[in-house]
Amino acid sequence: MKKRDFLKTITAASIGMPLSMFPATAWLESLNQYPEIDHTTNEDFWSEVRKDYLLKPDYINLESGYYNIIPKPTLDHLMEHIKMVNYQGSYYMRTVQWDNKERMANSLGELLGCTSKNLIITRNTTESLDMVIKGFPWKEGDEAVYALQDYGAMKDMFAQVAHHFGVTTRTVSVPNHPKNDEAIVQLYADAITPNTRLLMVCHMINITGHILPIKKICDMAHSKDVQVMVDGAHCVGHFEFDINDLNCDYYGSSLHKWLAVPLGTGMLYVKDEHINTLWPLFAESKREPGDISRLNHMGTHPVYHDLAIENAIAYYNMLGGKRKEKRLRYLQRYWTDQVRDHKGIIINTPVEPHRSCAIANVGIEGIKPSDLASRLLKDYSIFTVAIDYANVKGCRITPNVFTTTEELDELVRALKEMAQ
Ligand SMILES: Cc1ncc(COP(=O)(O)O)c(C=O)c1O
């Protein structure tokens, strides 16, 4: 069926639908009957998706890295959850609060290919990973390994742990353009000593968008008796993977990033054998051994945000995980391929398609990253973020499913003009 006919049918069918069923969403849902159609470069298709987003017209938003704007259907559901919890008050909190949270963990487990027995819903990656770093059963003289390109909050927690428990930290520097997977694995292997207990590694480095060979790093680390904690802040809902396939010990992510759950939602995966050995961030009353809820005490918080997890997953599934991943990678390649070999322009993200997805980083010779970001905004109305540390000098460019190729054409034009 042609798209025009689809739209006619769906528009007619959508009369009388509940408020949250937007026409664009209904159209998308119907398209899933035809999974064999590749929509990666179908701009009509993605402009329908864009209708599910309320976007500020003042600038081109190429900064979806901090968190993702949530689509209108999920926003609608969030509003309904807020009203429902407010209506029921303490009754809600004392009756179904925990069952609902467990249901969200089950949905998330299904999405990520692991069981909810190994998953907790947290507020963000910082909470998830800092719990592991701070709660690891350290002994004086133990060592930890991580990269200069890792996220500041986790590096700060390692510094605190080093001070508190007498732990030594060793850092590696991940090249922006690795020779191959083995070179990256070797980099981490070289930093491990007989005293190393924990290795932290980014699934995707946030400042460059570089995807690392996690399974190979975990296999290597385990062969040396070292546990691996993966920072997957940017990965859930961005590209497809199963946690169990990674063979990691801990995996933390922020669901308010690429899964587009409302702000303040995250997750932590903990392998069976570590559930009892971690110290929780907040103490929980007695639990049976192996019950991961011992790590999940957090006090009273906006529970309605958690409730939107299953709505965001439903939206993501409707969009299609593979379809979204392919589109995001296409958008990144759409602009990077046009400027990668351009004089004066430096792409700080690996060229091999499997080593990146939506995010890439670009610098211009002779222009400070902060100046580049301000000129992009002031002269071209393009919003990005400047990065200037750990061998990365440039602006992080993060398109989303609502980004158009015309917007990226404007970025390419801006970069070429400034490089001249
Ligand atoms: C790689 C990485 N780790 C951790 C975080 C922290 O995420 P949050 O602020 O949601 O806790 C971020 C945030 O951007 C990140 O990029």
Ligand as a Chemical Component Dictionary entry (heavy atoms), coordinates in Angstrom:
data_LIG
# 
_chem_comp.id                   LIG 
_chem_comp.type                 NON-POLYMER 
_chem_comp.pdbx_formal_charge   0 
_chem_comp.three_letter_code    LIG 
# 
loop_
_chem_comp_atom.comp_id 
_chem_comp_atom.atom_id 
_chem_comp_atom.alt_atom_id 
_chem_comp_atom.type_symbol 
_chem_comp_atom.charge 
_chem_comp_atom.model_Cartn_x 
_chem_comp_atom.model_Cartn_y 
_chem_comp_atom.model_Cartn_z 
_chem_comp_atom.pdbx_ordinal 
LIG C1 C1 C 0 28.975 8.301  29.245 1  
LIG C2 C2 C 0 28.073 8.897  30.281 2  
LIG N1 N1 N 0 28.013 8.323  31.483 3  
LIG C3 C3 C 0 27.221 8.798  32.447 4  
LIG C4 C4 C 0 26.441 9.899  32.239 5  
LIG C5 C5 C 0 25.569 10.403 33.359 6  
LIG O1 O1 O 0 24.243 10.311 33.003 7  
LIG P1 P1 P 0 23.144 10.914 34.000 8  
LIG O2 O2 O 0 23.442 12.369 34.114 9  
LIG O3 O3 O 0 21.859 10.625 33.324 10 
LIG O4 O4 O 0 23.328 10.222 35.286 11 
LIG C6 C6 C 0 26.462 10.542 31.016 12 
LIG C7 C7 C 0 25.648 11.732 30.771 13 
LIG O5 O5 O 0 25.647 12.339 29.742 14 
LIG C8 C8 C 0 27.305 10.017 29.998 15 
LIG O6 O6 O 0 27.368 10.594 28.809 16 
# 
loop_
_chem_comp_bond.comp_id 
_chem_comp_bond.atom_id_1 
_chem_comp_bond.atom_id_2 
_chem_comp_bond.value_order 
_chem_comp_bond.pdbx_ordinal 
LIG C1 C2 SING 1  
LIG C2 N1 SING 2  
LIG C2 C8 DOUB 3  
LIG N1 C3 DOUB 4  
LIG C3 C4 SING 5  
LIG C4 C5 SING 6  
LIG C4 C6 DOUB 7  
LIG C5 O1 SING 8  
LIG O1 P1 SING 9  
LIG P1 O2 DOUB 10 
LIG P1 O3 SING 11 
LIG P1 O4 SING 12 
LIG C6 C7 SING 13 
LIG C6 C8 SING 14 
LIG C7 O5 DOUB 15 
LIG C8 O6 SING 16 
# 
